Amino acid sequence: MDGSALQATPLIARLENCDTQMQKSADSVVSKSLPVNQLTQHLVLLGAASAHLRVLAALAAKPLPDTQVTLVAAQPYTLPGPLLPGFIAGHTTLDDCTIALGRLVEHSGVRWVQLGISRLDTAVRAVHLSDGSALPYDWLSIASGLACNREQVERTLPGAREHALFVHPVEPFAALWPRVAALGDQRPLRLTVMGHDAQAVEIAMAVRHRLPQAAVTLLCGDVPPAAVFPPPVRQQLLLALKDRGVTVLQDHALAIHADTVELGCGASLACDVVLLADRSELPTWLTSSGLALDGSEDLAVDASLRSTSHGKVFGVPARDASTRSATLLVRNLQAALAGKPLQLAPLQTTPVRLISLGGPTAMATWGLYSAQGNWIWRLKNWLDHRQMSRYFG
């Protein structure tokens, strides 16, 4: 594929077609697992987000007695969100920042159903899979990460399905990004990252580092970039974007075309590739399951990570990738299945956030304070990969 693929429709259409074919291939794999043993408890893990990786690692060290565990995850590998900017920037390869589920499953002794989820019926405690089968459960744990309802996005943002790349879920995106980067090596591209949170800021600077000849725009909608941070930290992030040549537009998109993005102000933004980082949401099987959701439309759980509406369901909200929550989920699944009291989450303290700034440099934030430098990037890189190594420890 050469630079001419950027003309009109073909680029994103071809890439998204590859994405669709890859998903169909994953859905066609039928699990070889045995029928559920009715004499034991059956715990089903939905999704392979970082919290469930920690559960699998714990099971490898100490299996749950009298319990059959099944993992439902269509993708053969998972890519932890904190490692995505480094991969986009070209600091790591896909093999370096992904975790092969097959290896974890083998060590943990769980069954792996490599199929998609079509529906979750909490009334009868069954997970309906993409091949039409149903998987009953006694206990359920949810750590599925974010997804995109592409049909709904298309209704609110015409042209998105044909002309944009969806960042979530990250595994299909990670498989497609190298193709975009290769095109950018052949000719200067105009890329737009749509989003305003910390990850969108990281992605914009990572794209700029990987493709220094590209024109990169962060289209952040009606709110400023990284609006959740205090003003002093936000100002430092804006300066970092400016220093790296990333244009910030506080406007929203009305439609996406082959080579432009229509803006709310009436102008058109010239663009070859759009990365949608802000249209992530819970998968439809979760939102239609009857499980309670919180005010941010995420899975509602109490201080023990138990669903506030269903006592046999545990989970980590999709936007929570903290090590603290993953550890608590492991402990409380072990306690619940053993009939022991649950632990409560410790009181929240001001977290230290490590934010990639594109090149081999990063920013550390704590409350109103921030610092940046190469040493922080090295620390972040070490912590991220140390976390990955723990899954096989």
DADA-V785813 format. One record per pair of residues at least 4 apart in sequence whose ideal C-beta (glycine too) atoms are under 6 Angstrom apart, sorted by the first residue. I is the first residue (numbers start at 1). J is the second residue. Records with the same first field share a line. If there is no record, write none. Layout:
I->J / J
This chain:
1->5
3->186 / 187
5->10 / 11
6->11 / 272
8->258
9->13 / 258
10->14
12->16 / 163
13->162
15->176
19->172
26->74
27->115 / 116 / 130
29->114
31->113
33->111
36->42
37->68
40->66 / 67 / 68
41->67 / 138 / 337
42->68 / 137 / 138
43->67 / 69 / 139
44->70 / 137 / 140
45->52 / 71 / 141
46->72 / 142 / 144
47->143 / 144
48->52 / 73 / 78 / 101
49->143 / 145
50->80 / 321 / 326
51->143 / 316 / 326 / 329
52->143
53->391
54->326 / 330
55->330
56->104 / 108
57->391
58->330
59->63 / 108
60->107 / 108
63->109
64->337
67->337
69->110
70->111 / 113
71->110 / 112
72->113
74->115 / 116
75->171
77->98 / 100
78->99
79->97 / 98 / 170 / 171 / 174
81->321
82->384
83->97 / 384
84->170
85->202 / 206 / 356
86->91 / 92
87->92 / 97
88->206
89->206 / 209 / 210 / 358
90->210
92->96 / 97
94->98 / 174
101->105
104->108
105->110 / 112
115->129 / 130 / 131
116->130
117->285
118->128 / 130
119->128 / 285
120->127 / 285 / 289
121->126
122->289 / 290 / 310
125->137
126->134 / 136
127->135
128->134
129->133
139->312
140->313
141->314 / 315 / 333
142->315
143->316
144->283
145->318
146->168 / 280 / 318
147->169 / 283
148->166 / 168 / 279
149->284
150->161
153->157 / 160 / 279
154->160 / 161
158->255
159->163 / 255 / 256 / 257
160->164 / 256
163->256 / 258
164->256 / 274 / 276
165->275
166->276
167->173 / 275 / 277
168->280
170->174
180->273
181->210
184->189 / 211 / 214
188->213 / 214
189->214 / 272
190->215 / 270 / 271 / 272
191->207 / 214 / 216 / 273
192->217 / 219 / 261 / 271 / 274
193->200 / 203 / 204 / 218 / 275 / 277
194->219 / 276 / 278
195->200 / 277 / 278
196->200 / 220 / 221 / 223 / 225
198->226 / 355
200->277
201->225 / 226 / 237
202->355 / 356
203->277
204->216 / 218 / 246
205->244 / 357 / 358
206->358
207->216
208->216 / 244 / 246 / 358
209->358 / 359
216->246
217->247 / 249
218->246 / 248
219->249
220->225 / 250
221->252
222->252
223->227
226->234 / 237
229->233 / 234
230->368
232->368
233->365 / 370
236->370
240->357
241->246 / 248
244->358
251->263 / 264 / 265
252->264
253->261
254->262 / 264
255->262
256->261 / 274
260->268 / 270
261->269 / 271
262->268
263->267 / 269
282->286 / 287 / 318
284->288
291->307 / 309 / 310
292->300 / 308 / 309
293->297 / 300
294->298 / 300
298->317 / 318 / 319
299->315 / 317
300->308
301->305 / 307 / 315
302->306 / 308
303->344 / 345
304->332 / 342 / 344
305->314 / 328 / 329 / 332
306->314
307->313
314->333
316->320 / 325 / 329
320->325
328->345
331->343
332->336 / 342 / 343
335->340 / 342
350->367
352->366
353->365
354->362 / 364 / 380
355->363
356->362
357->361 / 362 / 363
360->374 / 377
361->374 / 377
362->376 / 377 / 380
363->370 / 372
364->371 / 376
365->370
382->386
